Amino acid sequence: MQSTPPAESVAAREHPDHAAQAQPTEATEPDFVPCLVHWIAPAVATLTHSLQELASLDASERSVIADALRQHLEQQLHAKLARVLVMDINAARVQGRLTAASSAARWEEYLAQAATPQHWERLGEQYPSLLARVGWIVDHKVSFVATLARHFAEDRALLGTLLGQAPGTLQALELAKGDSHNGGAGVALLRLEGGTAVYKPRPLNTDQALADFLQQVLADEPVAQRVRVPAVLDRGDHGWSEFIVHRHAAGEQELRLFYRNMGHWLAIMRLLGGTDFHGENVIAQGCLPIIVDCETLFCPRTEIKPSGFGNAVDKADEAMFASLMKTGLLPGRGASLGWRGVDNSGMGSIRQQQPKISIPALVDGGLDTVRIGQVLVEVEIAKNHPCETPSLERYWGQVLEGYDSLTARLVQLHAQGRLAPLLQPFKPCHIRLVPRATEVYAELIRMLWHPISLADEAQARQRAAGLLARAAALVSTTPSDPVVIQAEIDDMLRGDVPYFHSTAGHGRMSGPGGTHWLPESDLVEQCLRAWSASDQRLDRDIIKASLLSAYLNDGWMPTEKSFRVHAVHAASPEDLEARRQAWARRLIVPFLQNCIRGEDGTVTWISPTLGPTGWGIQAIDQNLYGGNAGVALLLAAYQREVAQGRALPLPGADELLAAVIETMRKGLYRQVELQRSAGKVRPHQPGGYLGIGSQIWGWLQLESLGAIGAEAVECAALTAEYMQGSLEADQTYDLLAGAAGAIPGLLLLHRRTQQAAHLALAVAAGDHLLAAARREGGRACWPTAAAPEGMGGFGHGSCGIGWALLKLHEACGEPRFLHAAQEALAFEESLFDVADQNWRDLRHLDGVNCSTAWCHGAVGNGLGYLDFTALIGEDRVRERVHQAAGATFRQGMGWNHCACHGDASALELLQEAADRGLAPPGVSRDAELARLLASLELHGSRCGITNDVFSPSLMTGPGGIAYQLLRSHPQARLPSFVRP
């Protein structure tokens, strides 16, 4: 239940056609365009008249410019007004204002009516501010295009320096592919006989200063291999930029140079305080990643407001805000509405690793029953990659090499006193700050142009102001001044995205409506001081860890050699026990070495963390999978085993456990405070590893291990209060993050409290699963957007869901849950591949028919089947567990050591199978423990997707390995976290 400040921002790009826009846009069809002639025809006429004054433009060029305005207004006005017109045409149908015989004919009848002045006057009566707002947009778009045309006419002769030849006649003009700012202004693309040029309505002195800086700090690099920005022509209040053509790398050498150069950009942007360099702002051209818009340099540092989640979390958030993550270059998944799960980073944005996004679109256009619906579309992919199918993991070493080498060079320059003078030319340069994510502005603009908001603008303004003020109360990097907020709303009411700018040496931001924000500050000096004091080790760890975020969930695994030990030498029981204890201690020591401690007794770790939108780098959350609940479970188990003489004492472990519990406590109470004071808050997932269910289970297990008293039950019950809303929002369903995962914790809570409300919540989770199931032929699966066919497996699929439903039936006796569990297991049985003696993986990974992990495949299924006697009988259970253990032993050992998809969970299955006489030949409890220890001794702990950076994760880090080593002692009575 932890909340951390979001990534710096996701700014709209201002460089059209350099990249396909990665951000979602409203998918409106131009069906209502004929209605807009009332606005567009006069605007085009006004512009056409003003263009007559520009004698250097010929008739064809004036026609091109006027036509560009027409097309742009069609798109812009249709996006703003479609919902009003949809509501109006349906009202006209219901009220009998349309009399044609058919729906399609009534549509045409409406278009004719809506093109008249009288129709818009009637709409103006219904929506009092509508006409003034649309008129403002139209007038300012005309003014902007007229200014652009004048600048083109004045500067045409100079454009040859960018194009390398005479520009010639204007052939086409494309307006404002990015967002609109400052009264309708935006970037434009001019296609000329002599080439293509980009117009930007702002100073370009920053671009030139950055080009000069790169030339000086990379002087020893061959020009053709040196990172660069587009050549520019700065004209003061506007400028012209070179158009960059995307080109894939020519071969292996260029690919390696490209990623080394990405490392150079990371080093540069770390020094210059760069932000917002996302996929649409980077164009790959052979070995060069070219940043095409560099105004967001020298981001001012502001004080992080206390989050209420603990001082340690605040320290971690502050470190993350100052780190390389804010550049936008490193992979990361969006969390905002419309962007959930999308990676639009400068180095990520991989086509095959993006979720579909839901956007509004016209449904039944051309009929008088037209409506606005949501459709799933592919995210448009930018041109930031040097090849069709990027293999980031293959070249991530080059990224680190580039970052390290250029950082070392910058450190040397600074030590010699030569770096600061190189930064002086930036001080008079124009910079932009994006204090709020552009998708936040986009959502608010949509809200402010909704018919309900147009009907009562005052109430809409109040609602928008409240949202912005609440965000500012949580995140110090956003404006909180009511005057500034109202000016932001003024801009959005007119369709503009608010724009904040300054000069790098001044620092006080000029905002919309003549407002100002932040005190004066020399941002160049500030960034230099921050860089010189930065934690380069943290930055390197973040670079390494961020690779995870480029890939969806756990669908990608690094290509690694096998770490399996085939021949296990006989060891005495004493020797095996000594090695087990030594490795359990060794795996936990880094928890003490890598933590961030707060003065208030809290603690946290910055780590790769799996959340609702995928992998991210942040202070760990409250969950079992990779968060505080998992760390606390491990430390509590360790201390209990120390007390029993089955683990080696570890100084500081007691204090660390107490700090983790304090952090959990503060996080819970802060989340309760937010829920009660902030109104509607996005529900957390209900899952048993990611979500509320995992936290309930974690609290109660801490009590059972003696780490905390009865307070644990109070905390678990308080957490459960928010389960209902979580279940209502759940669309994941599985044991890991969905409603199935809520059931074990709720049943454990009910056993502890005997309160009917807790059992009722578990039943509600079961009913939610029954309502979402797809049933066919006696089988049940749970389709999701990511798995439309349903999914098998214990962690993610029908096996785990059926297991949870069976547990629920055993607790409440309801036959419907038993029947659903039987159907879920029947679906899982249908996936069993007789030839492979394993279950098919419906993810359809390349070259993979069956998997052998806990989350997908034999390990998890084998553990789940141990409890299925009531469904399929003892004989079939023994057969399936034997097959699962055999598949695991043949194919599932040695990929890595973690619990989610490695040897730590395989150990539990094989030991359980051995205890029941169901293991393959040569497998015994001690033999598999010895095999795991031998692999650890030979290779060190290897955790797959989190291997290159420390992670305290129970499921994907060394914590789960240590826990399973503790649990493997025959007298240990520790709860299983892979079979809760």
C-alpha positions, 0 to 999 in steps of 0.5 A: 500500500505504498505510494511514491512520486511518479517518474518526472513526466511524459512530455508530448514531443514537439518534433513531428514525423521524427517518430510515430507518437507513442502517446495514446490519442483519441481515436475519433473518426472525422464523421462530424467534420461537415458540422464544423464548416461553420467554424473552419470556413471563416478561419481559412478565409481569414488566413487566406486573406492575411497570406496575400500580404506575403508577396514571397509566397506563390499561390500554390504555397498559400494554398498549401498553408491554408489547406494545412490549417483546414485539416488541422482545425478539422482534427483539433475541433473534432477531438474536442467536440465529438462528445457534444455532437454525439450527445446532441444527435442522440437527443435530436433522435429521441426528441423527434428533431430528425424525421428522415426514414432511416438511421443513416438518413437521419445522420445526414439530416443532422449533419446538415442542421449542425453546419448552420449558425443557428444550430451552434447558437442553440448549442451555445445556449445549452453550453454557455462557454462553448462558443467562446472557447471554440472561437478562441481556439480557432482565432489563435490557430489562425494567428499561429499559422499566419505567424509561421507563414511569415517566419517562413517567408522571412527565413526561407533564404537561410534554410539552405544551411540546414538543407544543404541546398536551396529550399525551393517551393513549399510542397506540404505543411503538417501542423502540430503533431505534438501538443498545443502550447501558448495560444495554439502554437506547436511544431510544424513540418515543412516539406520543401523541394530542397528537403524537409525542415522543422519549425519550432515556435521557441528559441533554439539556443539550448540546442546549439549550446548542447551541440557545442558542449558535445563537440568539446567533451567528445572531441576525441570521438570520430565525428561520424560516431559522436552523439549529436543533436539536429543542426538548428537555425536559431531566430530568437523567438523561433527557429528551424531544425534539421529533419532526422531520417530514421535508419537502422544500423548497418551491422554489428559494429554500428549496433554496439556503437549505438548502445555505447552512445546511449550510455554517453547520453545517460552520462550527459543527461545525468550532468545536465539534469535532463528530463523527458527524453522518451522514445519519440524524442530519440531517432536512431540513425545508424550508430547514432541515437539523436535526441531531437528536442533538448529543451528540458535540461537543467530540471530544478531540484525541489524538496521532496515532501514527506510521504507519510510512508516513513523517512526511509521511503522519502530518502529513497524517493529523493534518491530516485528523483535525482537519479537517471530514471528522471531522464526518460531514457531508461525503460519504465512502465507508465502508471497513469490512466491511458498509459498503464503498462506502456514503456515509452522510454528512449531506450525501451518502447519495444514493439513486441513488449507493449500492451494494448491501450484503451482509447475513446472512439466513435462507435456506429459513426454514420448512424443517429445512434452513434456513441463514444466507446472504448477500443483497444489499440496498439501503441504506436512505436517511435523510431528510437531503435537501430534494428527491427527487433531490439535485443537490449539484453545483448547490448546492455553492457555497451550502455554501461561501458558508455556511461562509465567511460564518459562519466569518468571523463567528466569527473576528470574535467571537473577535477581539473576545473575545466567542466564548469566553464564548459557549462557557462554558455547554457545559462542564457539558454531557454529551458522548459520544465514539465511539472506534471505528466502530459497524460495528466494534462490530457486527461484533464483536458478531456474532462474539461471538454466533456459535455457535463463540464461544458454545461457547468464550467464553474463546477468543472474548474473547481473539480480540476483545481481540486485534483491539481492541488491534491497532486501538488500536496503529494508531489513537491515538483508540481505547482501548488499556488492556486493562481498558477493552478487556475492559469493551468486550467485556463490553458486547458479550457482552451485546449492548450497544454500548460507550458513552463519555461525559463533560462537555465541561469535564472530558474524562475519559471514563467507559466501560463497566463503570465504566472511564475513558479519557483524562486530564482536559481542558477540551475546550471550551478545547481545541476553541477553541484547535484551531479558532483555529489551524486551516487554513481553506484546507484546510477549504475545499479539503476541502469542495470535494473531498468532493463527489466522494465523493457519487457512485459512482466516475467515473459523475458528471461536473460539467456544464461548458461545452465547453473545445474550441478549434475553430479552431487558428491556424497556429504555427511549430514553435518557437512550439509547442515553447516553449508545450509546454515552458512549459505542462508546467512550469506544470502541475508547479509546483503539485506543489511548492507544495501538498505536505506534507513530512516531516522524514524526507525523505518527501512527500505531498499531501492530495487526492481519491483513488479507491480500492476504495470510491470517492472519498475525501479523504486522503493519496495512496496508492501507486498509479499512478492518483492516488498516488505511483507516478503522481507519481514517473513524471511527475517522473522523465519531466520530469527526463529531458526536462530533461536532454535539453533538451526541458523547462524546468528546474524548481528543486526537482523533483529533490528532490521526486522523491527524496522521492516515491521515499522515500515509496514505499520507506517505504510498501512496507516498512511494508506488508510489516511489517504483512503479516508481523506482523499476520497476515491483512490485507485484500489490496490490489487487483491492478489496473494503475492502482489496486493492486499491478500499478500499483506493480510497473509504476511501480517498473520504469518509474522504473528505465527512466527513470533515477530509481532503480537496481536497487533498483526491481526489488527493490521491484517483486519484493517488491510482487509477493509479495502478488499471489496473495492480491490475485488470490484476493480480486479481484472487479473483473477490469478493467484499472483495478483488477482482475486484468487490470491485474496482467498488464502489470506482472507481464510487465514484471517477468518480462522484467526478472528472467526469474524463472518465478515472476513469469510464473506470477503473470501466468498465475494472473491470466489463469486467474482472469479465465478462471474469472470470465468469462461466456461465451455465443455466442463472447463473454466478459464479466466481470459484477460487482455494479456491472455485472451485464451486464458492461462494455465499454471499455478501463479498465473492461471487456472491451476492456482485459481482452482486451488484457491476455489477448492480452499474456499469450498473447504472453508465455507462448504458452498458447492458452487466453488467446488464445481468451479474448482473442478472446471478450472482443473479440467482446463489445466488437465486439457493442457497436459502434453503426454509427449512432454509429460508437462503442461503446455504454456499458453504464453506461446514463447518462442521455442517453448511448448511447456514450462517448468517454473512456479509461476508457469508450468510443472513446479507450480502445478506439482505443488498445487496438485498436492491439494487436489485429492478431493477433485481427482482422487489420490491416484491421479494426484500421485500420478500428476505430482510424479510427472511434475517432479519428473519434468522439473528434474529433467528440464527445470533445474539450473536456469537460476536459483530464485523462487518464482522461476528457479531452483528454490521452488523446484527444491520444495516440489522435489522434496515434497515428491521425495517424501511421498515416494513420487520423485524421479530416481536419484532424487531425495530431500538431502540430494536436492538440497546438496545440489542447490548448495553445490550450484550456489557454491559454484556459481553464486546466487543467480536470480535471472531477471534481477541477477545484475542488481541486489533485490530483496525480493522473496520471489525473484531475489536471494530472499526466497533462496534463503527462506527455502534453505531455512525451510529445508531443515527437517525440523523446521515448521515454517509456512510455505510461501509458494503454496500458502 
